[in-house]
Amino acid sequence: MRSLIYQFFAPVAIVAIGGALEALTGYWAFTLLGFVAGVVLAAVFAQRALARLAQLQLIASRQFAPGRAGQVVSWPRDNGDEIDEALHHAEAFVSSASARWAEESERVRHLSNVLDRMRDAVIQVDAHGVVTYGNLAAAKIFGGRNPAGRSFIRVVRDHQLDDLVRHALETGEDGQRTIALLGDSRVMNAIVVRINQFPREALVVLRDITELHRLQDIRREFVASVSHELQPPLGAIKVMAGTILDLQPDNAEVRQVIAAIDEEIDSMTAMVDDLLDISQLEKGSESLRYETVDPAELVDVAISQLRPRAGQAGINLTVAPADALAPIRADGKRLQHALTNLVTNAIDHTPEGGRIEVGVTQAAAETTFTVADDGEGIAEADIDRIWERFFKSDRSRSEPGTGLGLAIVKHVALAHGGKIAVESKPGSGATFRISVPDGTRDAAPRVRQ
């Protein structure tokens, strides 16, 4: 292709030559012929300029397409012009994109088949609370209709679960909740996680735990029934032991045996009572009797009840200073029981000369009871197990108690919608906390004296 400079000056030169011929010969036809030739050449120049512009664009697309296709395509120049070469690269790009699209489609189809074979319902929710995906199990749970495209709240009809999803979308915090489907006897365990932040999306997995829930009810009823059945014979044995002692009051051996019997009966009676308490607390808030409770008074009662026992063990039992405390709405008897169990546990695991401090604080809408000791502490491997029923850190089972005290503390907190926590290191003591929501606070706080 000739230089653009030559193409620009060619029409001017032809017109100039025509003018010179007219001056030499005197024929105006030469000027007209030069003008016409100049116009033709100017048109040709414009066409070539536009073609050059198109050529540059094709070259740019040719260089861009292979990169997008993930490959480098070589095209010999003697096999065609730039348009043919650009078309070749465009075809290669489309072919590569189609292959990748087919591969992604196959992957999505496989993933969809896997999700459809799951027994758990999987639901994807966008930032606007609209379901964007639901697997086959989700469609079966909600009346055989796929929930995609519908509002999540209209699908599940559970406002607390909807709030959990919105909270996960906004904060990224995972959540879990057990729900009973509206108009259905099934019980579902819902797990909510945020899977994407931009755009925000959440994933809800629903697992049918109806059978597990039924077995838990059976186990709860069995424990409660057995505990009730054990109470009369235990009481009868204690009465008979007392009668034997009355018949032989001067026999030292009899007194020793009867004392051992009484001790074992008291231990079994305490265990039966604790099992009954846990069976009731497993019902959740239904087992609670809410009333106006002064948290400072709960601490004072626990201290007064257990100070003699702490004194016999040579332990200093004190109350931590506190600010003004407002009364709360809670089950005072249950909270008193939980606090007493925490202090008793601290006494049992604090050596002579040790110190136990009991305190209560309020922050926002939460009241926290704290029991801290400088005793033997808890091994790291046992931290997560101390709330289990019948668990004792002493593998010989020789330590006092039934192993149900901390389990009761846990169930009292959960029944109130609260939480429990423990911080401890072996040899450095332990700090237990039980936190419960305040419910409806009364206006006038009490100042500890």
C-alpha positions in Angstrom: 0.0 0.0 0.0 1.4 3.4 -1.0 2.2 6.1 1.5 -0.7 8.4 2.6 1.4 11.4 1.7 1.7 10.3 -1.9 -2.1 9.7 -2.0 -2.8 13.2 -0.7 -0.5 15.1 -3.2 -1.5 13.0 -6.2 -4.8 14.8 -7.0 -3.1 18.2 -6.5 -0.3 17.3 -8.9 -2.7 16.1 -11.6 -4.7 19.4 -11.4 -1.4 21.4 -11.6 -0.2 19.4 -14.7 -3.6 20.1 -16.4 -3.2 23.8 -15.7 0.3 23.8 -17.1 -0.8 22.0 -20.3 -3.5 24.6 -20.8 -1.0 27.4 -20.5 1.3 25.8 -23.1 -1.3 24.8 -25.6 -4.2 27.1 -24.9 -6.8 24.3 -24.6 -9.0 24.5 -21.5 -9.9 20.8 -21.9 -6.6 20.0 -20.3 -7.6 21.9 -17.1 -11.0 20.2 -17.1 -9.4 16.8 -17.6 -6.9 17.4 -14.8 -9.8 18.5 -12.5 -11.8 15.4 -13.2 -8.8 13.2 -12.6 -8.1 15.0 -9.3 -11.7 14.4 -8.1 -11.4 10.7 -9.0 -8.1 10.4 -7.2 -9.5 12.2 -4.2 -12.4 9.8 -4.0 -10.0 6.9 -4.3 -7.9 8.4 -1.5 -11.0 8.7 0.8 -12.0 5.1 0.1 -8.4 3.9 0.9 -8.4 6.0 4.1 -11.6 4.4 5.3 -10.4 1.0 4.3 -7.2 1.7 6.3 -9.2 2.6 9.3 -11.3 -0.6 9.0 -8.0 -2.5 8.6 -6.6 -1.0 11.9 -9.8 -2.0 13.7 -9.7 -5.5 12.4 -6.0 -5.8 13.4 -7.0 -4.7 16.9 -9.8 -7.2 17.1 -7.5 -9.9 15.8 -5.0 -9.2 18.6 -7.7 -9.0 21.2 -9.7 -12.1 20.3 -7.0 -14.8 20.8 -6.3 -13.4 24.3 -9.9 -13.7 25.3 -10.0 -17.1 23.8 -7.0 -18.2 25.8 -4.9 -19.1 22.8 -2.6 -17.6 20.2 -3.6 -18.1 16.6 -1.1 -17.6 13.7 -2.5 -16.8 10.2 -0.2 -16.7 7.2 -0.5 -13.4 5.3 -0.4 -15.1 1.9 -3.6 -17.0 2.6 -5.9 -14.0 2.8 -6.3 -10.4 3.7 -6.9 -8.8 7.2 -10.6 -9.4 7.0 -10.2 -13.1 6.5 -7.6 -13.2 9.3 -10.0 -11.3 11.7 -12.8 -13.6 10.8 -10.6 -16.6 11.5 -9.7 -15.2 14.9 -13.3 -14.4 15.7 -14.3 -17.9 14.7 -11.6 -19.3 17.0 -12.8 -17.1 19.9 -16.4 -18.1 19.4 -15.4 -21.8 19.2 -13.3 -21.5 22.4 -16.0 -19.6 24.2 -18.6 -22.2 23.2 -16.4 -25.0 24.5 -16.0 -23.3 27.8 -19.7 -22.5 28.0 -20.5 -26.2 27.3 -18.0 -27.2 30.0 -19.5 -24.8 32.6 -23.0 -25.9 31.6 -22.0 -29.5 32.2 -20.5 -28.6 35.5 -23.6 -26.7 36.6 -25.8 -29.6 35.5 -23.7 -32.1 37.5 -23.9 -29.8 40.6 -27.6 -29.5 40.1 -28.0 -33.2 39.9 -26.0 -33.6 43.1 -28.1 -31.1 45.0 -31.3 -32.6 43.7 -30.3 -36.0 45.1 -29.7 -34.5 48.6 -32.3 -35.1 51.2 -31.7 -31.7 52.8 -33.4 -28.7 51.2 -31.0 -26.2 49.8 -32.2 -22.6 49.2 -30.3 -19.7 47.9 -31.5 -16.2 48.8 -30.3 -12.9 47.3 -29.9 -9.5 49.0 -33.5 -8.6 48.4 -34.8 -11.7 50.2 -35.8 -13.5 46.9 -35.1 -17.2 46.4 -32.8 -17.6 43.4 -32.4 -21.4 43.7 -34.1 -24.3 45.3 -33.3 -28.0 44.9 -35.7 -30.8 44.5 -35.9 -31.5 48.3 -36.9 -27.8 48.8 -39.7 -28.1 46.2 -41.0 -31.3 48.0 -41.0 -29.6 51.4 -42.9 -26.6 50.2 -45.8 -28.2 48.5 -44.1 -29.6 45.4 -43.5 -26.1 44.0 -39.9 -24.9 43.3 -39.4 -21.8 45.5 -37.2 -20.0 43.0 -38.4 -16.6 42.2 -40.6 -16.2 45.3 -40.0 -14.2 48.4 -38.2 -16.2 51.1 -40.6 -15.2 53.9 -43.5 -16.3 51.8 -41.9 -19.7 51.2 -40.9 -20.5 54.8 -43.5 -18.4 56.7 -41.2 -18.1 59.7 -40.2 -14.5 60.6 -37.4 -15.5 62.9 -35.8 -17.6 60.2 -36.2 -14.7 57.8 -34.6 -12.4 60.3 -31.7 -14.9 60.6 -31.2 -14.8 56.9 -31.2 -11.0 56.7 -28.8 -10.9 59.6 -26.4 -13.3 57.8 -26.7 -11.2 54.6 -25.8 -8.0 56.4 -23.1 -9.2 58.8 -21.8 -12.5 57.4 -22.5 -14.3 60.6 -23.8 -17.8 60.4 -27.0 -18.8 62.2 -29.0 -21.8 63.1 -32.6 -22.3 64.2 -35.1 -25.2 64.7 -38.4 -24.5 63.1 -41.8 -26.3 62.8 -43.3 -25.9 59.3 -46.6 -24.1 59.3 -49.4 -26.6 58.9 -47.0 -29.5 59.0 -45.9 -31.8 61.8 -42.3 -31.9 60.6 -39.5 -30.2 62.5 -36.6 -28.7 60.6 -33.1 -27.6 61.6 -32.1 -24.6 59.5 -28.5 -23.6 59.0 -27.9 -20.1 57.4 -24.6 -19.0 55.9 -23.6 -16.1 53.6 -21.9 -17.5 50.5 -21.2 -14.3 48.7 -20.7 -10.7 49.7 -20.8 -8.9 46.3 -23.6 -9.4 45.4 -24.8 -10.6 48.8 -26.2 -14.1 48.8 -27.1 -16.5 51.6 -27.6 -20.3 51.6 -30.2 -21.9 53.8 -30.0 -25.7 54.4 -33.0 -27.3 55.9 -32.7 -30.8 57.5 -35.6 -32.8 58.6 -35.0 -33.7 62.3 -38.6 -34.9 63.1 -37.4 -38.4 64.0 -34.6 -37.1 66.1 -37.0 -34.7 67.8 -39.3 -37.6 68.5 -36.5 -39.7 69.9 -35.5 -36.9 72.2 -39.0 -36.6 73.4 -39.1 -40.3 74.2 -35.8 -40.1 76.0 -36.9 -37.1 78.0 -40.2 -38.8 78.9 -38.3 -42.0 79.9 -35.9 -40.1 82.1 -38.7 -38.2 83.8 -40.8 -41.4 84.3 -37.8 -43.3 85.8 -37.0 -40.4 88.0 -40.5 -40.2 89.3 -40.6 -44.0 89.9 -37.3 -43.9 91.8 -38.5 -41.2 94.3 -40.9 -43.4 96.3 -38.5 -46.4 96.9 -35.7 -44.1 97.8 -37.8 -42.3 100.3 -39.0 -45.7 101.7 -35.4 -47.0 102.0 -34.5 -43.9 104.0 -37.4 -44.3 106.3 -36.6 -48.0 106.9 -32.9 -47.1 107.6 -34.1 -44.7 110.2 -36.4 -47.3 111.7 -33.5 -49.8 112.0 -31.4 -47.1 113.7 -34.2 -46.4 116.2 -34.4 -50.2 117.0 -30.7 -50.4 117.8 -29.6 -46.9 118.8 -26.7 -48.1 120.9 -25.1 -50.4 118.2 -22.1 -48.5 116.8 -21.8 -50.8 113.8 -25.5 -50.3 112.9 -25.1 -46.5 113.2 -22.1 -46.6 110.8 -24.0 -48.7 108.3 -27.1 -46.6 108.5 -25.1 -43.4 108.1 -23.6 -44.8 104.9 -27.0 -45.8 103.6 -28.3 -42.3 104.3 -25.4 -40.8 102.5 -26.0 -42.9 99.4 -29.8 -42.3 99.5 -29.2 -38.6 99.7 -26.9 -38.7 96.7 -29.3 -40.8 94.6 -32.2 -38.5 95.6 -30.2 -35.5 94.5 -29.4 -37.1 91.2 -33.1 -38.0 90.6 -34.1 -34.4 91.4 -31.4 -33.1 89.0 -32.6 -35.4 86.2 -36.2 -34.2 86.7 -35.0 -30.6 86.6 -33.1 -31.2 83.3 -36.1 -33.0 81.8 -38.2 -30.0 82.6 -35.6 -27.5 81.4 -35.3 -29.3 78.0 -38.7 -28.0 77.2 -37.2 -24.6 76.9 -39.0 -21.4 78.0 -42.2 -23.5 78.6 -40.6 -24.8 81.8 -40.0 -21.3 83.2 -42.1 -19.2 85.5 -41.3 -15.6 84.8 -41.4 -13.0 87.6 -39.7 -9.8 88.6 -36.3 -10.8 90.0 -33.6 -8.8 91.8 -30.2 -10.2 90.5 -28.4 -8.8 93.5 -30.7 -10.7 95.8 -30.0 -13.9 94.0 -26.3 -13.4 94.6 -26.9 -12.6 98.3 -29.0 -15.7 98.8 -26.4 -18.0 97.2 -23.6 -16.5 99.3 -25.6 -16.9 102.6 -26.5 -20.5 101.8 -23.0 -21.6 100.9 -20.8 -19.5 103.2 -20.9 -22.1 106.0 -19.8 -24.8 103.6 -17.1 -22.6 102.2 -16.0 -21.8 105.8 -15.7 -25.5 106.7 -13.5 -25.9 103.6 -11.3 -23.0 104.6 -12.3 -20.9 101.5 -13.0 -17.2 101.4 -16.3 -16.6 99.7 -16.9 -12.9 98.8 -19.2 -10.7 96.7 -17.7 -8.5 93.9 -18.6 -4.8 94.1 -21.4 -3.9 91.7 -23.1 -0.8 90.4 -26.8 -0.2 90.6 -28.7 -3.2 89.3 -32.2 -3.1 87.8 -34.7 -6.0 88.5 -35.3 -8.3 85.5 -38.0 -10.6 84.3 -36.8 -14.2 84.7 -37.4 -17.5 86.6 -35.9 -16.6 89.9 -36.0 -20.2 91.3 -34.2 -21.6 88.2 -31.6 -18.8 88.2 -31.0 -19.3 92.0 -30.5 -23.0 91.4 -28.0 -22.4 88.6 -26.0 -19.8 90.6 -25.9 -22.2 93.6 -24.6 -25.0 91.4 -21.8 -22.7 90.1 -20.7 -21.7 93.6 -20.9 -25.3 94.8 -18.8 -26.4 91.9 -16.2 -23.7 92.7 -16.1 -24.8 96.4 -15.6 -28.5 95.4 -12.6 -27.6 93.2 -10.9 -24.9 95.3 -8.3 -26.0 97.9 -8.2 -24.8 101.5 -7.0 -21.2 101.7 -8.5 -20.4 98.3 -10.8 -17.6 97.3 -14.2 -17.5 95.4 -15.7 -14.2 94.2 -19.3 -14.0 93.0 -20.5 -11.0 91.0 -23.3 -9.7 88.7 -23.2 -7.0 86.1 -25.6 -5.5 83.6 -24.8 -4.3 80.1 -27.3 -3.3 77.4 -30.1 -5.8 77.7 -28.2 -8.6 79.4 -27.5 -9.6 83.0 -24.3 -11.7 83.6 -23.6 -13.7 86.8 -19.9 -14.5 87.4 -18.3 -17.0 89.7 -14.5 -16.9 89.8 -12.1 -19.0 91.9 -8.4 -19.6 92.2 -8.6 -23.3 92.4 -7.2 -26.2 90.4 -8.6 -25.0 87.1 -9.8 -27.2 84.2 -7.8 -29.1 81.7 -8.0 -27.8 78.1 -9.3 -31.2 76.9 -12.2 -31.0 79.3 -13.3 -27.4 78.7 -15.9 -28.4 76.1 -17.2 -31.4 78.0 -17.8 -29.9 81.5 -21.4 -29.1 80.5 -22.2 -32.7 79.6 -24.4 -34.8 81.9 -22.5 -37.0 84.4 -19.2 -35.7 83.2 -16.4 -35.5 85.9 -12.9 -34.4 85.2 -11.8 -37.0 87.8 -11.7 -40.2 85.8 -11.9 -42.2 89.0 -15.4 -40.6 89.6 -14.3 -39.9 93.2 -15.0 -36.2 93.2 -18.2 -35.1 94.9 -21.5 -34.4 93.2 -23.6 -36.1 90.6 -22.0 -34.6 87.5 -25.3 -32.8 86.6 -24.8 -29.4 88.2 -23.2 -27.7 85.3 -25.6 -29.4 82.9 -28.4 -27.8 84.8 -26.6 -24.4 84.6 -26.4 -24.8 80.8 -30.1 -25.7 80.4 -31.2 -22.8 82.7 -29.3 -20.4 80.5 -30.6 -21.8 77.2 -34.2 -21.9 78.5 -33.9 -18.2 79.2 -32.4 -17.6 75.7 -29.1 -16.8 77.3 -25.6 -18.3 77.1 -22.8 -19.8 79.2 -19.0 -19.4 79.1 -15.9 -20.5 81.0 -12.3 -19.4 81.1 -9.8 -21.6 82.8 -6.2 -22.9 82.8 -4.9 -25.8 84.9 -3.6 -24.5 88.2 -4.9 -20.9 87.6 -8.6 -21.3 88.7 -11.7 -20.9 86.6 -14.2 -18.2 85.8 -17.8 -19.2 84.9 -20.4 -16.9 83.4 -24.1 -17.3 82.9 -25.8 -14.5 80.9 -29.5 -14.1 80.4 -31.5 -11.4 78.6 -33.1 -8.9 80.9 -36.7 -9.2 79.6 -38.7 -6.3 80.9 -36.6 -4.3 83.4 -38.3 -2.4 86.2 -37.6 1.3 86.4 -36.0 1.6 89.9 -32.5 -0.1 90.2 -31.3 -1.4 93.5 -27.9 -0.2 94.9 -25.9 -2.8 96.6 -25.0 -1.8 100.2 
